[in-house]
Amino acid sequence: MTMLRSLILFVLAAVAEIGGAWLVWQGVREHRGALWIGAGVIALGVYGFVATLQPDANFGRILAAYGGVFVAGSLAWGMALDGYRPDRWDITGALICLIGVLVIMYAPRS
């Protein structure tokens, strides 16, 4: 149950951070305005809060593992919202990152 909770929190953190960054990007680069930017800033704040809910208390471990989730999530977000089509190397890299998440977070420790 702890692993499932942790994985759900990683997904929620990714949606908040990637979504927040995307909203800021849209507000600035696509000239959508201050409301988009403000919503992005709020979402980025939500990301920071969600990350603190992880069951593991080690900040460095959580953020290192989350980096892998961020990589894969960013590619998925680009596919879903921007029409980005990752190539085999993007996918291979994302899978390597996700394996890293599993090793960092869930490997047996004494």
C-alpha positions in Angstrom: 0.0 0.0 0.0 2.9 2.4 0.8 4.4 1.8 -2.7 1.0 2.5 -4.4 0.5 5.7 -2.4 4.0 6.8 -3.3 3.4 6.1 -7.0 0.1 8.0 -6.9 1.9 11.0 -5.2 4.6 10.9 -7.9 1.9 11.1 -10.6 0.1 13.9 -8.9 3.3 15.8 -8.4 4.1 15.4 -12.1 0.7 16.6 -13.2 1.1 19.7 -10.9 4.7 20.5 -11.9 4.6 19.7 -15.6 1.1 21.3 -15.9 2.3 24.4 -14.0 5.3 24.7 -16.2 3.2 24.2 -19.3 0.7 26.9 -18.2 3.6 29.4 -17.6 5.0 28.4 -21.0 1.6 29.0 -22.6 1.2 32.3 -20.8 4.6 33.6 -21.9 5.6 31.9 -25.1 2.2 31.6 -26.6 1.0 35.0 -25.3 -2.0 33.7 -23.4 -1.5 36.1 -20.6 -1.2 36.6 -16.9 -4.1 34.3 -15.9 -2.3 31.3 -17.5 1.0 32.3 -15.8 -0.7 32.8 -12.4 -2.4 29.4 -12.7 0.9 27.9 -13.6 2.6 29.4 -10.5 -0.2 28.1 -8.3 0.2 24.6 -9.8 4.0 24.7 -9.3 3.3 25.5 -5.6 0.9 22.6 -5.4 3.7 20.4 -6.8 6.0 21.5 -3.9 3.4 20.6 -1.4 2.5 17.2 -2.9 6.2 16.2 -2.9 6.2 16.6 0.9 3.5 13.9 1.3 5.8 11.1 0.2 6.1 8.4 2.9 9.9 8.4 2.6 11.4 11.3 4.7 14.6 11.7 2.6 14.3 14.9 0.5 17.2 14.0 -1.8 15.9 10.5 -2.5 12.4 11.8 -3.3 13.5 14.5 -5.6 16.1 12.3 -7.3 13.4 9.6 -8.0 10.9 12.2 -9.0 13.3 13.4 -11.7 12.6 10.1 -13.5 8.9 10.6 -13.2 9.3 14.1 -14.5 11.2 12.9 -17.6 8.6 10.3 -18.6 5.7 12.6 -17.6 7.0 15.5 -19.7 7.2 13.3 -22.8 3.7 12.0 -22.1 2.4 15.6 -21.6 4.0 16.7 -24.8 2.3 13.9 -26.7 -1.1 14.6 -25.1 -1.2 18.4 -25.3 1.3 19.5 -27.9 1.3 16.8 -30.5 4.9 15.8 -29.7 5.9 12.4 -31.1 8.8 10.9 -29.1 11.3 8.8 -31.1 12.6 5.4 -29.9 15.5 7.2 -28.0 13.1 9.4 -26.1 11.1 6.3 -25.1 14.2 4.3 -24.2 15.5 7.2 -22.1 12.2 7.6 -20.3 12.1 3.8 -19.6 15.6 4.0 -18.1 14.5 6.9 -15.9 11.5 5.0 -14.7 13.6 2.0 -13.9 15.8 4.4 -11.9 12.8 5.6 -10.0 12.0 2.0 -9.0 15.6 1.3 -7.9 16.0 4.6 -6.0 12.6 4.4 -4.2 11.7 0.8 -3.8 14.9 -1.3 -3.7 15.1 -3.3 -0.4 17.2 -1.5 2.2 18.5 -2.8 5.4 
